[in-house]
Amino acid sequence: MEQHRWDIYCARLIKKVKASQAPDADDEPLAAHFSEREVAELTFAIAQMNAWNRLGVGMKLPVQALPLKAQA
């Protein structure tokens, strides 16, 4: 699986943590692709994005559409 797909997998685990109670089995695929530090950094980045999104929605901040740039 490509790196960004593992990032999405991690984000989904964090999103469902209340329902799943974060079983150790969910961490095993991440450990195969990320170091402990990388998992921690990814978790904090996802939590920060989640917080900013919740603040933006809760405060009804306008969304500015930005053009997508082609990746090389």
The first five atom37 places (N, CA, C, CB, O) and aatype in JSON, in Angstrom:
{
  "aatype": [12, 6, 5, 8, 1, 17, 3, 9, 18, 4, 0, 1, 10, 9, 11, 11, 19, 11, 0, 15, 5, 0, 14, 3, 0, 3, 3, 6, 14, 10, 0, 0, 8, 13, 15, 6, 1, 6, 19, 0, 6, 10, 16, 13, 0, 9, 0, 5, 12, 2, 0, 17, 2, 1, 10, 7, 19, 7, 12, 11, 10, 14, 19, 5, 0, 10, 14, 10, 11, 0, 5, 0],
  "atom_mask": [
    [1, 1, 1, 1, 1],
    [1, 1, 1, 1, 1],
    [1, 1, 1, 1, 1],
    [1, 1, 1, 1, 1],
    [1, 1, 1, 1, 1],
    [1, 1, 1, 1, 1],
    [1, 1, 1, 1, 1],
    [1, 1, 1, 1, 1],
    [1, 1, 1, 1, 1],
    [1, 1, 1, 1, 1],
    [1, 1, 1, 1, 1],
    [1, 1, 1, 1, 1],
    [1, 1, 1, 1, 1],
    [1, 1, 1, 1, 1],
    [1, 1, 1, 1, 1],
    [1, 1, 1, 1, 1],
    [1, 1, 1, 1, 1],
    [1, 1, 1, 1, 1],
    [1, 1, 1, 1, 1],
    [1, 1, 1, 1, 1],
    [1, 1, 1, 1, 1],
    [1, 1, 1, 1, 1],
    [1, 1, 1, 1, 1],
    [1, 1, 1, 1, 1],
    [1, 1, 1, 1, 1],
    [1, 1, 1, 1, 1],
    [1, 1, 1, 1, 1],
    [1, 1, 1, 1, 1],
    [1, 1, 1, 1, 1],
    [1, 1, 1, 1, 1],
    [1, 1, 1, 1, 1],
    [1, 1, 1, 1, 1],
    [1, 1, 1, 1, 1],
    [1, 1, 1, 1, 1],
    [1, 1, 1, 1, 1],
    [1, 1, 1, 1, 1],
    [1, 1, 1, 1, 1],
    [1, 1, 1, 1, 1],
    [1, 1, 1, 1, 1],
    [1, 1, 1, 1, 1],
    [1, 1, 1, 1, 1],
    [1, 1, 1, 1, 1],
    [1, 1, 1, 1, 1],
    [1, 1, 1, 1, 1],
    [1, 1, 1, 1, 1],
    [1, 1, 1, 1, 1],
    [1, 1, 1, 1, 1],
    [1, 1, 1, 1, 1],
    [1, 1, 1, 1, 1],
    [1, 1, 1, 1, 1],
    [1, 1, 1, 1, 1],
    [1, 1, 1, 1, 1],
    [1, 1, 1, 1, 1],
    [1, 1, 1, 1, 1],
    [1, 1, 1, 1, 1],
    [1, 1, 1, 0, 1],
    [1, 1, 1, 1, 1],
    [1, 1, 1, 0, 1],
    [1, 1, 1, 1, 1],
    [1, 1, 1, 1, 1],
    [1, 1, 1, 1, 1],
    [1, 1, 1, 1, 1],
    [1, 1, 1, 1, 1],
    [1, 1, 1, 1, 1],
    [1, 1, 1, 1, 1],
    [1, 1, 1, 1, 1],
    [1, 1, 1, 1, 1],
    [1, 1, 1, 1, 1],
    [1, 1, 1, 1, 1],
    [1, 1, 1, 1, 1],
    [1, 1, 1, 1, 1],
    [1, 1, 1, 1, 1]
  ],
  "atom_positions": [
    [[0.84, -1.17, 0.0], [0.0, 0.0, 0.0], [0.89, 1.24, 0.0], [-0.96, 0.0, 1.22], [1.94, 1.26, 0.64]],
    [[0.47, 2.26, -0.71], [1.26, 3.48, -0.8], [1.22, 4.24, 0.52], [0.75, 4.36, -1.95], [0.3, 4.08, 1.32]],
    [[2.24, 5.07, 0.74], [2.4, 5.82, 1.99], [1.15, 6.63, 2.34], [3.6, 6.75, 1.89], [0.7, 6.58, 3.49]],
    [[0.6, 7.36, 1.38], [-0.56, 8.21, 1.72], [-1.77, 7.38, 2.11], [-0.91, 9.11, 0.54], [-2.62, 7.86, 2.86]],
    [[-1.86, 6.16, 1.63], [-2.99, 5.3, 2.03], [-2.84, 4.86, 3.48], [-3.08, 4.07, 1.11], [-3.83, 4.69, 4.18]],
    [[-1.61, 4.69, 3.94], [-1.4, 4.36, 5.35], [-1.71, 5.56, 6.22], [0.05, 3.89, 5.59], [-2.21, 5.41, 7.33]],
    [[-1.44, 6.76, 5.7], [-1.81, 7.98, 6.43], [-3.33, 8.03, 6.61], [-1.32, 9.24, 5.68], [-3.82, 8.35, 7.7]],
    [[-4.06, 7.72, 5.56], [-5.53, 7.71, 5.62], [-6.01, 6.63, 6.58], [-6.14, 7.5, 4.2], [-6.95, 6.85, 7.34]],
    [[-5.37, 5.46, 6.54], [-5.72, 4.38, 7.46], [-5.57, 4.86, 8.9], [-4.82, 3.15, 7.21], [-6.45, 4.62, 9.73]],
    [[-4.48, 5.54, 9.19], [-4.24, 6.06, 10.54], [-5.31, 7.08, 10.92], [-2.83, 6.69, 10.64], [-5.81, 7.07, 12.04]],
    [[-5.66, 7.96, 10.0], [-6.69, 8.96, 10.27], [-8.02, 8.3, 10.58], [-6.84, 9.91, 9.07], [-8.74, 8.75, 11.47]],
    [[-8.36, 7.24, 9.87], [-9.62, 6.53, 10.13], [-9.59, 5.85, 11.49], [-9.88, 5.49, 9.02], [-10.61, 5.82, 12.18]],
    [[-8.45, 5.32, 11.89], [-8.35, 4.71, 13.21], [-8.6, 5.74, 14.3], [-6.98, 4.06, 13.4], [-9.31, 5.48, 15.27]],
    [[-8.02, 6.91, 14.13], [-8.18, 7.97, 15.13], [-9.64, 8.43, 15.17], [-7.25, 9.16, 14.81], [-10.19, 8.69, 16.24]],
    [[-10.25, 8.52, 14.01], [-11.64, 8.98, 13.94], [-12.58, 8.03, 14.66], [-12.07, 9.14, 12.48], [-13.55, 8.48, 15.28]],
    [[-12.32, 6.73, 14.6], [-13.23, 5.76, 15.21], [-12.76, 5.29, 16.6], [-13.38, 4.56, 14.3], [-13.26, 4.28, 17.09]],
    [[-11.84, 5.99, 17.22], [-11.26, 5.55, 18.48], [-12.31, 5.46, 19.59], [-10.15, 6.5, 18.9], [-12.2, 4.59, 20.46]],
    [[-13.3, 6.3, 19.59], [-14.33, 6.25, 20.63], [-15.09, 4.93, 20.57], [-15.31, 7.44, 20.5], [-15.36, 4.32, 21.6]],
    [[-15.43, 4.5, 19.39], [-16.18, 3.25, 19.23], [-15.3, 2.02, 19.37], [-16.86, 3.23, 17.87], [-15.73, 1.01, 19.93]],
    [[-14.07, 2.09, 18.89], [-13.21, 0.89, 18.86], [-12.37, 0.71, 20.12], [-12.3, 0.96, 17.67], [-11.9, -0.39, 20.39]],
    [[-12.18, 1.78, 20.88], [-11.31, 1.76, 22.07], [-9.86, 1.46, 21.73], [-11.82, 0.73, 23.08], [-9.1, 0.99, 22.58]],
    [[-9.46, 1.72, 20.49], [-8.07, 1.61, 20.01], [-7.41, 0.27, 20.34], [-7.25, 2.71, 20.61], [-6.44, 0.23, 21.09]],
    [[-7.93, -0.82, 19.78], [-7.29, -2.12, 20.05], [-5.89, -2.19, 19.46], [-8.15, -3.25, 19.48], [-5.6, -1.56, 18.44]],
    [[-5.02, -2.96, 20.1], [-3.63, -3.1, 19.65], [-3.54, -3.63, 18.22], [-2.86, -4.02, 20.59], [-2.61, -3.29, 17.48]],
    [[-4.5, -4.46, 17.82], [-4.47, -5.04, 16.47], [-4.54, -3.96, 15.4], [-5.63, -6.02, 16.3], [-4.03, -4.16, 14.29]],
    [[-5.16, -2.82, 15.7], [-5.22, -1.73, 14.73], [-3.85, -1.09, 14.49], [-6.21, -0.67, 15.19], [-3.6, -0.53, 13.42]],
    [[-2.98, -1.18, 15.48], [-1.66, -0.55, 15.38], [-0.66, -1.38, 14.6], [-1.12, -0.28, 16.75], [0.32, -0.84, 14.07]],
    [[-0.87, -2.67, 14.51], [0.1, -3.55, 13.88], [0.42, -3.19, 12.43], [-0.39, -4.96, 13.94], [1.59, -3.16, 12.06]],
    [[-0.59, -2.91, 11.58], [-0.25, -2.53, 10.2], [0.55, -1.22, 10.13], [-1.52, -2.38, 9.37], [1.41, -1.06, 9.27]],
    [[0.28, -0.3, 11.04], [1.03, 0.96, 11.06], [2.48, 0.72, 11.44], [0.39, 1.95, 12.02], [3.39, 1.31, 10.86]],
    [[2.69, -0.15, 12.42], [4.06, -0.43, 12.89], [4.92, -1.04, 11.79], [4.02, -1.37, 14.09], [6.14, -0.94, 11.82]],
    [[4.27, -1.68, 10.82], [5.02, -2.27, 9.71], [5.5, -1.22, 8.71], [4.16, -3.31, 8.99], [6.39, -1.48, 7.9]],
    [[4.92, -0.03, 8.78], [5.24, 1.0, 7.79], [5.78, 2.3, 8.39], [4.01, 1.32, 6.99], [6.38, 3.11, 7.68]],
    [[5.59, 2.5, 9.68], [6.03, 3.73, 10.33], [6.79, 3.4, 11.61], [4.83, 4.65, 10.63], [6.51, 2.39, 12.26]],
    [[7.75, 4.25, 11.96], [8.41, 4.13, 13.26], [7.45, 4.65, 14.33], [9.78, 4.92, 13.28], [6.43, 5.26, 14.01]],
    [[7.77, 4.41, 15.6], [6.92, 4.93, 16.69], [6.83, 6.43, 16.61], [7.47, 4.5, 18.06], [5.76, 7.0, 16.83]],
    [[7.93, 7.08, 16.31], [7.94, 8.54, 16.21], [7.04, 9.01, 15.06], [9.37, 9.06, 16.01], [6.29, 9.98, 15.21]],
    [[7.12, 8.33, 13.92], [6.29, 8.71, 12.78], [4.8, 8.52, 13.09], [6.67, 7.88, 11.55], [3.98, 9.35, 12.69]],
    [[4.45, 7.45, 13.8], [3.05, 7.25, 14.19], [2.61, 8.39, 15.11], [2.86, 5.86, 14.89], [1.51, 8.91, 14.96]],
    [[3.45, 8.76, 16.04], [3.12, 9.86, 16.96], [2.96, 11.17, 16.19], [4.21, 10.01, 18.04], [2.0, 11.9, 16.43]],
    [[3.88, 11.47, 15.28], [3.8, 12.71, 14.5], [2.55, 12.72, 13.62], [5.05, 12.88, 13.64], [1.88, 13.74, 13.51]],
    [[2.26, 11.59, 13.0], [1.08, 11.47, 12.16], [-0.19, 11.66, 12.99], [1.06, 10.11, 11.44], [-1.12, 12.34, 12.57]],
    [[-0.22, 11.05, 14.17], [-1.38, 11.17, 15.06], [-1.6, 12.62, 15.46], [-1.19, 10.29, 16.31], [-2.73, 13.1, 15.44]],
    [[-0.54, 13.32, 15.83], [-0.68, 14.73, 16.2], [-1.12, 15.58, 15.02], [0.64, 15.26, 16.76], [-1.94, 16.49, 15.18]],
    [[-0.58, 15.31, 13.83], [-0.98, 16.07, 12.65], [-2.47, 15.86, 12.34], [-0.13, 15.66, 11.43], [-3.18, 16.81, 12.01]],
    [[-2.93, 14.62, 12.45], [-4.34, 14.32, 12.2], [-5.22, 15.0, 13.24], [-4.59, 12.79, 12.19], [-6.26, 15.58, 12.91]],
    [[-4.81, 14.93, 14.5], [-5.59, 15.57, 15.57], [-5.66, 17.08, 15.36], [-4.96, 15.26, 16.95], [-6.7, 17.69, 15.6]],
    [[-4.56, 17.69, 14.92], [-4.54, 19.12, 14.69], [-5.47, 19.49, 13.52], [-3.12, 19.61, 14.41], [-6.21, 20.47, 13.61]],
    [[-5.43, 18.73, 12.45], [-6.33, 19.01, 11.32], [-7.79, 18.86, 11.74], [-6.01, 18.07, 10.13], [-8.64, 19.66, 11.35]],
    [[-8.06, 17.83, 12.53], [-9.41, 17.61, 13.02], [-9.87, 18.8, 13.85], [-9.48, 16.32, 13.85], [-11.0, 19.27, 13.7]],
    [[-9.0, 19.28, 14.74], [-9.35, 20.43, 15.59], [-9.63, 21.67, 14.75], [-8.23, 20.72, 16.59], [-10.62, 22.36, 14.99]],
    [[-8.78, 21.96, 13.77], [-8.99, 23.14, 12.92], [-10.29, 23.0, 12.13], [-7.8, 23.33, 11.96], [-11.03, 23.98, 11.97]],
    [[-10.57, 21.8, 11.63], [-11.82, 21.59, 10.89], [-13.03, 21.82, 11.78], [-11.87, 20.18, 10.3], [-14.0, 22.46, 11.37]],
    [[-12.99, 21.3, 13.0], [-14.11, 21.47, 13.93], [-14.3, 22.93, 14.3], [-13.89, 20.63, 15.19], [-15.43, 23.41, 14.39]],
    [[-13.2, 23.64, 14.52], [-13.31, 25.08, 14.81], [-13.91, 25.83, 13.63], [-11.93, 25.66, 15.15], [-14.79, 26.67, 13.81]],
    [[-13.44, 25.53, 12.44], [-13.95, 26.21, 11.24], [-15.43, 25.97, 11.03], [0.0, 0.0, 0.0], [-16.17, 26.9, 10.73]],
    [[-15.86, 24.73, 11.19], [-17.28, 24.4, 11.03], [-18.1, 25.05, 12.14], [-17.5, 22.87, 11.02], [-19.13, 25.67, 11.88]],
    [[-17.63, 24.91, 13.37], [-18.35, 25.46, 14.51], [-18.49, 26.97, 14.46], [0.0, 0.0, 0.0], [-19.49, 27.52, 14.92]],
    [[-17.5, 27.64, 13.91], [-17.52, 29.1, 13.81], [-18.04, 29.58, 12.46], [-16.13, 29.67, 14.05], [-18.09, 30.78, 12.19]],
    [[-18.43, 28.61, 11.62], [-18.98, 28.9, 10.3], [-18.06, 29.81, 9.48], [-20.35, 29.55, 10.43], [-18.5, 30.77, 8.84]],
    [[-16.78, 29.47, 9.51], [-15.8, 30.24, 8.75], [-15.96, 29.94, 7.26], [-14.35, 29.92, 9.21], [-16.2, 28.79, 6.88]],
    [[-15.83, 30.96, 6.42], [-15.97, 30.71, 4.98], [-14.82, 29.86, 4.45], [-16.04, 32.04, 4.22], [-13.69, 29.94, 4.93]],
    [[-15.13, 29.06, 3.47], [-14.13, 28.21, 2.85], [-13.71, 28.84, 1.54], [-14.66, 26.77, 2.61], [-14.54, 29.18, 0.7]],
    [[-12.43, 29.01, 1.38], [-11.91, 29.61, 0.15], [-11.44, 28.48, -0.76], [-10.75, 30.6, 0.46], [-10.56, 27.7, -0.4]],
    [[-12.02, 28.42, -1.93], [-11.6, 27.4, -2.91], [-10.25, 27.78, -3.49], [-12.65, 27.26, -4.05], [-10.06, 28.89, -3.97]],
    [[-9.33, 26.85, -3.44], [-8.0, 27.08, -4.01], [-7.8, 26.12, -5.17], [-6.88, 26.89, -2.93], [-8.23, 24.97, -5.12]],
    [[-7.14, 26.59, -6.23], [-6.89, 25.68, -7.35], [-5.92, 24.58, -6.94], [-6.34, 26.45, -8.57], [-4.98, 24.83, -6.19]],
    [[-6.15, 23.38, -7.42], [-5.25, 22.27, -7.14], [-4.04, 22.35, -8.06], [-5.98, 20.91, -7.31], [-4.17, 22.68, -9.24]],
    [[-2.88, 22.04, -7.51], [-1.66, 22.04, -8.3], [-1.35, 20.62, -8.71], [-0.47, 22.66, -7.51], [-1.5, 19.69, -7.92]],
    [[-0.92, 20.45, -9.93], [-0.55, 19.12, -10.41], [0.73, 18.67, -9.71], [-0.36, 19.12, -11.96], [1.67, 19.45, -9.56]],
    [[0.75, 17.42, -9.3], [1.95, 16.87, -8.66], [2.87, 16.29, -9.71], [1.58, 15.8, -7.61], [2.43, 15.69, -10.69]],
    [[4.16, 16.49, -9.48], [5.16, 15.97, -10.42], [5.4, 14.51, -10.22], [6.46, 16.71, -10.29], [6.21, 13.92, -10.93]]
  ]
}
